[in-house]
Amino acid sequence: MSTDRKAKLLERRARLDAQLRDLDAREKERQRKLDTRRKIIAGALVLEHAEIKADFAIELAALLNRYVTRPEDRALFDFLDSRVPGVGPAASPDFAAAARPPAEPSDRAVDAVLPASDKPAAPDPS
């Protein structure tokens, strides 16, 4: 095979590989947007249902109280403390602390979704 032909084929393969990477990236972005849209719709439904059903609001508040641990995330749900008994600053000091920024921002997404008992152990400093 001539080196000229080989060079042209390699160039063509590089262009095709770039096009495939672009298509993969577009599909990944499309899936991410769909996932975000699903979460927004489901979240809106849950919040609306909590406004209508007091028992559901209590259960939602309990779940949020248990699993949402970062103060800045908890602050997003401070409206529950006025409607649901046992939620808010009196029941959880974390809700009161939510108005203050954290001393050291967490860079671990796991803090937002896992209860303390399910979080990975901190590395041993020794």
C-alpha positions in Angstrom: 0.0 0.0 0.0 1.4 3.4 -0.9 2.2 5.8 1.9 0.0 8.4 0.3 -3.1 6.1 0.4 -2.3 5.1 3.9 -2.1 8.7 5.0 -5.4 9.5 3.4 -7.1 6.5 5.1 -5.6 7.5 8.5 -6.9 11.0 8.0 -10.3 9.7 7.1 -10.4 7.4 10.1 -9.4 10.4 12.3 -12.3 12.4 10.9 -14.8 9.5 11.4 -13.5 8.9 15.0 -14.1 12.6 15.7 -17.6 12.5 14.3 -18.3 9.4 16.4 -17.1 11.1 19.6 -19.2 14.1 18.7 -22.3 11.9 18.3 -21.6 10.1 21.6 -21.2 13.5 23.4 -24.4 14.8 21.9 -26.3 11.7 23.0 -24.9 11.8 26.5 -25.9 15.5 26.8 -29.4 14.6 25.5 -29.8 11.8 28.1 -28.5 14.2 30.9 -31.1 16.8 29.9 -33.9 14.2 29.9 -32.8 12.9 33.3 -32.8 16.5 34.7 -36.3 17.1 33.2 -37.6 13.9 34.8 -36.3 14.9 38.2 -37.8 18.4 37.9 -41.2 17.0 36.9 -41.1 14.3 39.7 -39.9 16.9 42.2 -42.7 19.3 41.3 -45.3 16.5 41.6 -43.9 15.5 45.0 -44.0 19.0 46.4 -47.5 19.7 45.0 -48.7 16.4 46.6 -47.1 17.4 49.9 -49.2 20.6 49.8 -52.4 18.6 49.5 -51.7 15.6 51.7 -50.5 16.3 55.2 -49.4 12.7 55.9 -47.3 12.7 52.7 -45.8 16.1 53.7 -44.8 14.6 57.1 -43.2 11.5 55.4 -41.4 13.8 52.8 -40.1 16.0 55.7 -38.8 12.9 57.5 -37.0 11.7 54.4 -35.5 15.1 53.8 -34.5 15.3 57.4 -32.8 12.0 57.3 -31.1 12.1 53.9 -30.4 15.7 53.0 -27.5 16.6 55.2 -25.8 19.6 53.7 -27.1 22.8 55.2 -27.2 24.6 51.9 -29.4 21.8 50.5 -31.6 21.7 53.6 -32.2 25.5 53.3 -34.1 24.8 50.0 -36.8 23.0 52.1 -37.1 25.4 55.0 -40.7 26.0 54.1 -41.6 22.5 55.5 -40.8 23.6 59.1 -43.8 25.9 59.2 -46.2 23.2 58.0 -44.9 19.9 59.4 -44.5 19.3 63.1 -41.1 17.9 64.1 -39.3 19.6 61.2 -37.2 22.7 61.3 -34.9 24.5 63.7 -36.6 23.1 66.8 -36.4 19.5 65.6 -33.1 19.7 63.8 -30.3 22.2 64.4 -29.2 21.6 60.8 -32.2 23.5 59.6 -31.3 26.5 61.7 -27.7 26.3 60.5 -28.8 26.2 56.9 -29.0 30.0 56.7 -25.2 30.1 57.4 -22.8 29.0 54.8 -20.8 25.9 55.7 -17.3 26.5 57.2 -15.8 24.2 54.6 -17.8 23.5 51.4 -18.1 19.9 50.6 -16.9 18.7 47.2 -18.4 15.3 47.6 -21.8 14.8 46.1 -22.4 11.8 48.3 -23.0 14.2 51.3 -26.2 15.4 49.7 -27.8 12.0 49.2 -26.5 9.4 51.7 -27.3 9.2 55.4 -24.2 9.3 57.7 -24.4 5.6 58.3 -24.0 4.8 54.5 -21.2 7.3 53.8 -17.7 5.9 53.1 -15.4 6.0 56.0 -12.8 8.7 56.0 -9.2 7.6 55.2 -7.0 6.7 58.1 -4.6 9.7 58.5 -1.7 7.4 59.8 
